[in-house]
Structure formats: structure tokens, C-alpha cells
Amino acid sequence: MKQEFLRYRLASQRVTVGVLQWLAGVGLLAGMSQPWMGQAAAAGLALMMLVASIVRIQIKDTLLQTVPALFYLALNIYLCVAGF
């Protein structure tokens, strides 16, 4: 994982990204009882996946390497809009 963040040129943000992803995961779970929390967490993850997609395009990753970020972007937009 460290090597991937070096490749993305975001090595100094690795811990921050990990903590934000962990908190968003907890927020998605909390969304089962508090829908607004799940929607907020999904919106945060969608924003992270948008940035991830942009970074992958900037470092000239292939489409196959970029598809997972695009998939999770679409999934989190759906969760944010459709709710829980």
C-alpha cells in the first residue's frame, strides 16, 4: 500500500486517507439506523473516489486501473442520493 501512495505522489496523505476511509465505513454502518449519517458518509466517500479518479487520470493509469475508483464513485453517489 505504501508503494501505491508513492506512485500516486500522495505518500504524506496516506494516514489521513486511511482514517477518513475508516470513519466513512463506520458512517455507512451507522447509516443503517441513522440514514443521514450513511448519506453523509457516502457523500464523503464519493468525493474521495472523485479525487482518486482524477489522480489516476493525472498519473496516466490505464482504464482498467481506473475502473474500481469509478465504480465506487458511482456506488457512493447512488447511496448518497437514494439514501438508506
Backbone as XML, in Angstrom:
<?xml version="1.0"?>
<chain id="A" units="angstrom">
  <residue number="1" name="MET">
    <atom name="N" x="0.818" y="-1.182" z="0.000"/>
    <atom name="CA" x="0.000" y="0.000" z="0.000"/>
    <atom name="C" x="0.873" y="1.261" z="0.000"/>
  </residue>
  <residue number="2" name="LYS">
    <atom name="N" x="1.968" y="1.202" z="0.726"/>
    <atom name="CA" x="2.863" y="2.370" z="0.735"/>
    <atom name="C" x="3.353" y="2.686" z="-0.672"/>
  </residue>
  <residue number="3" name="GLN">
    <atom name="N" x="3.672" y="1.631" z="-1.426"/>
    <atom name="CA" x="4.166" y="1.830" z="-2.786"/>
    <atom name="C" x="3.120" y="2.507" z="-3.672"/>
  </residue>
  <residue number="4" name="GLU">
    <atom name="N" x="1.852" y="2.145" z="-3.477"/>
    <atom name="CA" x="0.785" y="2.758" z="-4.271"/>
    <atom name="C" x="0.704" y="4.256" z="-3.985"/>
  </residue>
  <residue number="5" name="PHE">
    <atom name="N" x="0.772" y="4.653" z="-2.727"/>
    <atom name="CA" x="0.702" y="6.075" z="-2.400"/>
    <atom name="C" x="1.926" y="6.819" z="-2.912"/>
  </residue>
  <residue number="6" name="LEU">
    <atom name="N" x="3.078" y="6.155" z="-2.969"/>
    <atom name="CA" x="4.252" y="6.780" z="-3.586"/>
    <atom name="C" x="3.999" y="6.989" z="-5.076"/>
  </residue>
  <residue number="7" name="ARG">
    <atom name="N" x="3.384" y="5.986" z="-5.713"/>
    <atom name="CA" x="3.083" y="6.089" z="-7.149"/>
    <atom name="C" x="2.072" y="7.207" z="-7.411"/>
  </residue>
  <residue number="8" name="TYR">
    <atom name="N" x="1.120" y="7.382" z="-6.485"/>
    <atom name="CA" x="0.124" y="8.446" z="-6.637"/>
    <atom name="C" x="0.690" y="9.830" z="-6.289"/>
  </residue>
  <residue number="9" name="ARG">
    <atom name="N" x="1.912" y="9.833" z="-5.748"/>
    <atom name="CA" x="2.547" y="11.065" z="-5.254"/>
    <atom name="C" x="1.765" y="11.665" z="-4.082"/>
  </residue>
  <residue number="10" name="LEU">
    <atom name="N" x="1.232" y="10.793" z="-3.226"/>
    <atom name="CA" x="0.458" y="11.221" z="-2.067"/>
    <atom name="C" x="0.937" y="10.531" z="-0.787"/>
  </residue>
  <residue number="11" name="ALA">
    <atom name="N" x="2.201" y="10.210" z="-0.712"/>
    <atom name="CA" x="2.729" y="9.462" z="0.433"/>
    <atom name="C" x="2.455" y="10.168" z="1.758"/>
  </residue>
  <residue number="12" name="SER">
    <atom name="N" x="2.512" y="11.471" z="1.772"/>
    <atom name="CA" x="2.304" y="12.208" z="3.022"/>
    <atom name="C" x="0.840" y="12.209" z="3.461"/>
  </residue>
  <residue number="13" name="GLN">
    <atom name="N" x="-0.073" y="11.806" z="2.587"/>
    <atom name="CA" x="-1.506" y="11.802" z="2.904"/>
    <atom name="C" x="-2.034" y="10.416" z="3.234"/>
  </residue>
  <residue number="14" name="ARG">
    <atom name="N" x="-1.167" y="9.423" z="3.272"/>
    <atom name="CA" x="-1.600" y="8.030" z="3.437"/>
    <atom name="C" x="-2.396" y="7.801" z="4.712"/>
  </residue>
  <residue number="15" name="VAL">
    <atom name="N" x="-1.918" y="8.275" z="5.835"/>
    <atom name="CA" x="-2.616" y="8.074" z="7.109"/>
    <atom name="C" x="-3.938" y="8.826" z="7.116"/>
  </residue>
  <residue number="16" name="THR">
    <atom name="N" x="-3.943" y="10.041" z="6.622"/>
    <atom name="CA" x="-5.175" y="10.830" z="6.572"/>
    <atom name="C" x="-6.238" y="10.135" z="5.735"/>
  </residue>
  <residue number="17" name="VAL">
    <atom name="N" x="-5.855" y="9.647" z="4.574"/>
    <atom name="CA" x="-6.799" y="8.941" z="3.703"/>
    <atom name="C" x="-7.326" y="7.694" z="4.398"/>
  </residue>
  <residue number="18" name="GLY">
    <atom name="N" x="-6.463" y="6.953" z="5.049"/>
    <atom name="CA" x="-6.879" y="5.741" z="5.757"/>
    <atom name="C" x="-7.870" y="6.036" z="6.870"/>
  </residue>
  <residue number="19" name="VAL">
    <atom name="N" x="-7.602" y="7.058" z="7.641"/>
    <atom name="CA" x="-8.508" y="7.436" z="8.736"/>
    <atom name="C" x="-9.852" y="7.891" z="8.176"/>
  </residue>
  <residue number="20" name="LEU">
    <atom name="N" x="-9.832" y="8.698" z="7.129"/>
    <atom name="CA" x="-11.088" y="9.155" z="6.526"/>
    <atom name="C" x="-11.899" y="7.988" z="5.968"/>
  </residue>
  <residue number="21" name="GLN">
    <atom name="N" x="-11.230" y="7.021" z="5.348"/>
    <atom name="CA" x="-11.931" y="5.860" z="4.818"/>
    <atom name="C" x="-12.520" y="5.021" z="5.950"/>
  </residue>
  <residue number="22" name="TRP">
    <atom name="N" x="-11.783" y="4.857" z="7.035"/>
    <atom name="CA" x="-12.272" y="4.100" z="8.172"/>
    <atom name="C" x="-13.498" y="4.788" z="8.771"/>
  </residue>
  <residue number="23" name="LEU">
    <atom name="N" x="-13.424" y="6.102" z="8.974"/>
    <atom name="CA" x="-14.554" y="6.851" z="9.523"/>
    <atom name="C" x="-15.776" y="6.777" z="8.598"/>
  </residue>
  <residue number="24" name="ALA">
    <atom name="N" x="-15.542" y="6.856" z="7.306"/>
    <atom name="CA" x="-16.652" y="6.759" z="6.357"/>
    <atom name="C" x="-17.282" y="5.369" z="6.405"/>
  </residue>
  <residue number="25" name="GLY">
    <atom name="N" x="-16.484" y="4.340" z="6.569"/>
    <atom name="CA" x="-17.015" y="2.985" z="6.704"/>
    <atom name="C" x="-17.895" y="2.853" z="7.936"/>
  </residue>
  <residue number="26" name="VAL">
    <atom name="N" x="-17.452" y="3.423" z="9.036"/>
    <atom name="CA" x="-18.258" y="3.434" z="10.254"/>
    <atom name="C" x="-19.543" y="4.227" z="10.016"/>
  </residue>
  <residue number="27" name="GLY">
    <atom name="N" x="-19.430" y="5.336" z="9.291"/>
    <atom name="CA" x="-20.609" y="6.139" z="8.961"/>
    <atom name="C" x="-21.609" y="5.388" z="8.105"/>
  </residue>
  <residue number="28" name="LEU">
    <atom name="N" x="-21.111" y="4.574" z="7.163"/>
    <atom name="CA" x="-22.014" y="3.761" z="6.341"/>
    <atom name="C" x="-22.749" y="2.735" z="7.204"/>
  </residue>
  <residue number="29" name="LEU">
    <atom name="N" x="-22.045" y="2.131" z="8.144"/>
    <atom name="CA" x="-22.693" y="1.184" z="9.061"/>
    <atom name="C" x="-23.714" y="1.902" z="9.948"/>
  </residue>
  <residue number="30" name="ALA">
    <atom name="N" x="-23.355" y="3.077" z="10.435"/>
    <atom name="CA" x="-24.281" y="3.850" z="11.261"/>
    <atom name="C" x="-25.504" y="4.269" z="10.457"/>
  </residue>
  <residue number="31" name="GLY">
    <atom name="N" x="-25.355" y="4.360" z="9.151"/>
    <atom name="CA" x="-26.454" y="4.744" z="8.279"/>
    <atom name="C" x="-27.600" y="3.757" z="8.284"/>
  </residue>
  <residue number="32" name="MET">
    <atom name="N" x="-27.340" y="2.550" z="8.773"/>
    <atom name="CA" x="-28.427" y="1.574" z="8.863"/>
    <atom name="C" x="-29.467" y="1.987" z="9.908"/>
  </residue>
  <residue number="33" name="SER">
    <atom name="N" x="-29.043" y="2.737" z="10.919"/>
    <atom name="CA" x="-30.003" y="3.206" z="11.921"/>
    <atom name="C" x="-30.262" y="4.709" z="11.811"/>
  </residue>
  <residue number="34" name="GLN">
    <atom name="N" x="-29.302" y="5.439" z="11.289"/>
    <atom name="CA" x="-29.430" y="6.893" z="11.102"/>
    <atom name="C" x="-29.120" y="7.212" z="9.635"/>
  </residue>
  <residue number="35" name="PRO">
    <atom name="N" x="-30.134" y="7.202" z="8.772"/>
    <atom name="CA" x="-29.889" y="7.361" z="7.334"/>
    <atom name="C" x="-29.071" y="8.595" z="6.963"/>
  </residue>
  <residue number="36" name="TRP">
    <atom name="N" x="-29.231" y="9.681" z="7.664"/>
    <atom name="CA" x="-28.479" y="10.896" z="7.321"/>
    <atom name="C" x="-26.981" y="10.672" z="7.476"/>
  </residue>
  <residue number="37" name="MET">
    <atom name="N" x="-26.596" y="9.859" z="8.455"/>
    <atom name="CA" x="-25.172" y="9.566" z="8.645"/>
    <atom name="C" x="-24.625" y="8.745" z="7.472"/>
  </residue>
  <residue number="38" name="GLY">
    <atom name="N" x="-25.398" y="7.776" z="7.026"/>
    <atom name="CA" x="-24.979" y="6.974" z="5.887"/>
    <atom name="C" x="-24.863" y="7.803" z="4.628"/>
  </residue>
  <residue number="39" name="GLN">
    <atom name="N" x="-25.810" y="8.708" z="4.437"/>
    <atom name="CA" x="-25.752" y="9.571" z="3.250"/>
    <atom name="C" x="-24.546" y="10.505" z="3.313"/>
  </residue>
  <residue number="40" name="ALA">
    <atom name="N" x="-24.258" y="11.042" z="4.492"/>
    <atom name="CA" x="-23.095" y="11.922" z="4.643"/>
    <atom name="C" x="-21.801" y="11.143" z="4.395"/>
  </residue>
  <residue number="41" name="ALA">
    <atom name="N" x="-21.729" y="9.930" z="4.935"/>
    <atom name="CA" x="-20.538" y="9.103" z="4.726"/>
    <atom name="C" x="-20.380" y="8.747" z="3.250"/>
  </residue>
  <residue number="42" name="ALA">
    <atom name="N" x="-21.491" y="8.413" z="2.593"/>
    <atom name="CA" x="-21.439" y="8.087" z="1.163"/>
    <atom name="C" x="-21.001" y="9.300" z="0.345"/>
  </residue>
  <residue number="43" name="ALA">
    <atom name="N" x="-21.461" y="10.481" z="0.740"/>
    <atom name="CA" x="-21.042" y="11.699" z="0.032"/>
    <atom name="C" x="-19.538" y="11.924" z="0.198"/>
  </residue>
  <residue number="44" name="GLY">
    <atom name="N" x="-19.035" y="11.706" z="1.404"/>
    <atom name="CA" x="-17.600" y="11.844" z="1.644"/>
    <atom name="C" x="-16.789" y="10.839" z="0.842"/>
  </residue>
  <residue number="45" name="LEU">
    <atom name="N" x="-17.252" y="9.602" z="0.812"/>
    <atom name="CA" x="-16.554" y="8.578" z="0.020"/>
    <atom name="C" x="-16.638" y="8.875" z="-1.469"/>
  </residue>
  <residue number="46" name="ALA">
    <atom name="N" x="-17.780" y="9.402" z="-1.920"/>
    <atom name="CA" x="-17.908" y="9.770" z="-3.329"/>
    <atom name="C" x="-16.890" y="10.858" z="-3.683"/>
  </residue>
  <residue number="47" name="LEU">
    <atom name="N" x="-16.733" y="11.828" z="-2.802"/>
    <atom name="CA" x="-15.746" y="12.888" z="-3.032"/>
    <atom name="C" x="-14.336" y="12.302" z="-3.081"/>
  </residue>
  <residue number="48" name="MET">
    <atom name="N" x="-14.040" y="11.380" z="-2.168"/>
    <atom name="CA" x="-12.717" y="10.744" z="-2.175"/>
    <atom name="C" x="-12.484" y="9.957" z="-3.469"/>
  </residue>
  <residue number="49" name="MET">
    <atom name="N" x="-13.503" y="9.269" z="-3.944"/>
    <atom name="CA" x="-13.356" y="8.491" z="-5.172"/>
    <atom name="C" x="-13.258" y="9.388" z="-6.405"/>
  </residue>
  <residue number="50" name="LEU">
    <atom name="N" x="-13.894" y="10.548" z="-6.368"/>
    <atom name="CA" x="-13.730" y="11.515" z="-7.451"/>
    <atom name="C" x="-12.279" y="11.980" z="-7.512"/>
  </residue>
  <residue number="51" name="VAL">
    <atom name="N" x="-11.726" y="12.315" z="-6.351"/>
    <atom name="CA" x="-10.321" y="12.731" z="-6.296"/>
    <atom name="C" x="-9.414" y="11.580" z="-6.734"/>
  </residue>
  <residue number="52" name="ALA">
    <atom name="N" x="-9.735" y="10.360" z="-6.293"/>
    <atom name="CA" x="-8.932" y="9.197" z="-6.678"/>
    <atom name="C" x="-8.954" y="8.993" z="-8.193"/>
  </residue>
  <residue number="53" name="SER">
    <atom name="N" x="-10.112" y="9.182" z="-8.799"/>
    <atom name="CA" x="-10.222" y="9.042" z="-10.257"/>
    <atom name="C" x="-9.388" y="10.097" z="-10.964"/>
  </residue>
  <residue number="54" name="ILE">
    <atom name="N" x="-9.440" y="11.312" z="-10.466"/>
    <atom name="CA" x="-8.653" y="12.405" z="-11.060"/>
    <atom name="C" x="-7.161" y="12.115" z="-10.935"/>
  </residue>
  <residue number="55" name="VAL">
    <atom name="N" x="-6.744" y="11.643" z="-9.755"/>
    <atom name="CA" x="-5.326" y="11.319" z="-9.547"/>
    <atom name="C" x="-4.890" y="10.217" z="-10.514"/>
  </residue>
  <residue number="56" name="ARG">
    <atom name="N" x="-5.714" y="9.194" z="-10.675"/>
    <atom name="CA" x="-5.359" y="8.096" z="-11.572"/>
    <atom name="C" x="-5.255" y="8.574" z="-13.024"/>
  </residue>
  <residue number="57" name="ILE">
    <atom name="N" x="-6.110" y="9.504" z="-13.411"/>
    <atom name="CA" x="-6.022" y="10.066" z="-14.763"/>
    <atom name="C" x="-4.740" y="10.887" z="-14.900"/>
  </residue>
  <residue number="58" name="GLN">
    <atom name="N" x="-4.413" y="11.671" z="-13.880"/>
    <atom name="CA" x="-3.218" y="12.513" z="-13.931"/>
    <atom name="C" x="-1.927" y="11.696" z="-14.005"/>
  </residue>
  <residue number="59" name="ILE">
    <atom name="N" x="-1.910" y="10.544" z="-13.326"/>
    <atom name="CA" x="-0.684" y="9.735" z="-13.376"/>
    <atom name="C" x="-0.706" y="8.748" z="-14.541"/>
  </residue>
  <residue number="60" name="LYS">
    <atom name="N" x="-1.723" y="8.906" z="-15.398"/>
    <atom name="CA" x="-1.835" y="8.142" z="-16.632"/>
    <atom name="C" x="-1.993" y="6.636" z="-16.408"/>
  </residue>
  <residue number="61" name="ASP">
    <atom name="N" x="-2.820" y="6.281" z="-15.420"/>
    <atom name="CA" x="-3.182" y="4.879" z="-15.239"/>
    <atom name="C" x="-4.062" y="4.439" z="-16.395"/>
  </residue>
  <residue number="62" name="THR">
    <atom name="N" x="-4.095" y="3.150" z="-16.644"/>
    <atom name="CA" x="-4.954" y="2.612" z="-17.692"/>
    <atom name="C" x="-6.409" y="2.676" z="-17.230"/>
  </residue>
  <residue number="63" name="LEU">
    <atom name="N" x="-7.316" y="2.498" z="-18.176"/>
    <atom name="CA" x="-8.737" y="2.480" z="-17.846"/>
    <atom name="C" x="-9.036" y="1.339" z="-16.873"/>
  </residue>
  <residue number="64" name="LEU">
    <atom name="N" x="-8.400" y="0.191" z="-17.085"/>
    <atom name="CA" x="-8.608" y="-0.955" z="-16.208"/>
    <atom name="C" x="-8.193" y="-0.633" z="-14.763"/>
  </residue>
  <residue number="65" name="GLN">
    <atom name="N" x="-7.142" y="0.142" z="-14.590"/>
    <atom name="CA" x="-6.701" y="0.536" z="-13.253"/>
    <atom name="C" x="-7.614" y="1.595" z="-12.644"/>
  </residue>
  <residue number="66" name="THR">
    <atom name="N" x="-8.298" y="2.362" z="-13.472"/>
    <atom name="CA" x="-9.154" y="3.450" z="-13.005"/>
    <atom name="C" x="-10.582" y="2.989" z="-12.720"/>
  </residue>
  <residue number="67" name="VAL">
    <atom name="N" x="-11.001" y="1.896" z="-13.329"/>
    <atom name="CA" x="-12.387" y="1.423" z="-13.195"/>
    <atom name="C" x="-12.826" y="1.218" z="-11.739"/>
  </residue>
  <residue number="68" name="PRO">
    <atom name="N" x="-12.020" y="0.633" z="-10.849"/>
    <atom name="CA" x="-12.501" y="0.468" z="-9.475"/>
    <atom name="C" x="-12.871" y="1.797" z="-8.809"/>
  </residue>
  <residue number="69" name="ALA">
    <atom name="N" x="-12.069" y="2.816" z="-8.988"/>
    <atom name="CA" x="-12.386" y="4.127" z="-8.404"/>
    <atom name="C" x="-13.669" y="4.681" z="-9.001"/>
  </residue>
  <residue number="70" name="LEU">
    <atom name="N" x="-13.858" y="4.508" z="-10.306"/>
    <atom name="CA" x="-15.085" y="4.984" z="-10.952"/>
    <atom name="C" x="-16.305" y="4.205" z="-10.467"/>
  </residue>
  <residue number="71" name="PHE">
    <atom name="N" x="-16.139" y="2.890" z="-10.269"/>
    <atom name="CA" x="-17.234" y="2.061" z="-9.768"/>
    <atom name="C" x="-17.653" y="2.522" z="-8.367"/>
  </residue>
  <residue number="72" name="TYR">
    <atom name="N" x="-16.683" y="2.705" z="-7.476"/>
    <atom name="CA" x="-17.012" y="3.130" z="-6.112"/>
    <atom name="C" x="-17.535" y="4.564" z="-6.074"/>
  </residue>
  <residue number="73" name="LEU">
    <atom name="N" x="-17.109" y="5.382" z="-7.006"/>
    <atom name="CA" x="-17.680" y="6.726" z="-7.132"/>
    <atom name="C" x="-19.162" y="6.617" z="-7.450"/>
  </residue>
  <residue number="74" name="ALA">
    <atom name="N" x="-19.506" y="5.818" z="-8.457"/>
    <atom name="CA" x="-20.908" y="5.653" z="-8.845"/>
    <atom name="C" x="-21.728" y="5.031" z="-7.712"/>
  </residue>
  <residue number="75" name="LEU">
    <atom name="N" x="-21.176" y="4.024" z="-7.050"/>
    <atom name="CA" x="-21.884" y="3.360" z="-5.951"/>
    <atom name="C" x="-22.177" y="4.338" z="-4.817"/>
  </residue>
  <residue number="76" name="ASN">
    <atom name="N" x="-21.210" y="5.142" z="-4.454"/>
    <atom name="CA" x="-21.412" y="6.075" z="-3.343"/>
    <atom name="C" x="-22.326" y="7.236" z="-3.718"/>
  </residue>
  <residue number="77" name="ILE">
    <atom name="N" x="-22.304" y="7.649" z="-4.975"/>
    <atom name="CA" x="-23.275" y="8.657" z="-5.416"/>
    <atom name="C" x="-24.675" y="8.083" z="-5.292"/>
  </residue>
  <residue number="78" name="TYR">
    <atom name="N" x="-24.848" y="6.828" z="-5.715"/>
    <atom name="CA" x="-26.153" y="6.177" z="-5.598"/>
    <atom name="C" x="-26.600" y="6.117" z="-4.129"/>
  </residue>
  <residue number="79" name="LEU">
    <atom name="N" x="-25.711" y="5.681" z="-3.245"/>
    <atom name="CA" x="-26.069" y="5.597" z="-1.821"/>
    <atom name="C" x="-26.404" y="6.962" z="-1.240"/>
  </residue>
  <residue number="80" name="CYS">
    <atom name="N" x="-25.699" y="7.974" z="-1.670"/>
    <atom name="CA" x="-25.952" y="9.323" z="-1.177"/>
    <atom name="C" x="-27.300" y="9.842" z="-1.648"/>
  </residue>
  <residue number="81" name="VAL">
    <atom name="N" x="-27.618" y="9.630" z="-2.911"/>
    <atom name="CA" x="-28.857" y="10.147" z="-3.498"/>
    <atom name="C" x="-30.065" y="9.302" z="-3.097"/>
  </residue>
  <residue number="82" name="ALA">
    <atom name="N" x="-29.938" y="7.983" z="-3.191"/>
    <atom name="CA" x="-31.063" y="7.097" z="-2.922"/>
    <atom name="C" x="-31.328" y="6.943" z="-1.432"/>
  </residue>
  <residue number="83" name="GLY">
    <atom name="N" x="-30.323" y="7.190" z="-0.649"/>
    <atom name="CA" x="-30.478" y="7.055" z="0.799"/>
    <atom name="C" x="-30.383" y="5.612" z="1.250"/>
  </residue>
  <residue number="84" name="PHE">
    <atom name="N" x="-30.707" y="5.406" z="2.480"/>
    <atom name="CA" x="-30.585" y="4.074" z="3.079"/>
    <atom name="C" x="-31.940" y="3.493" z="3.352"/>
  </residue>
</chain>
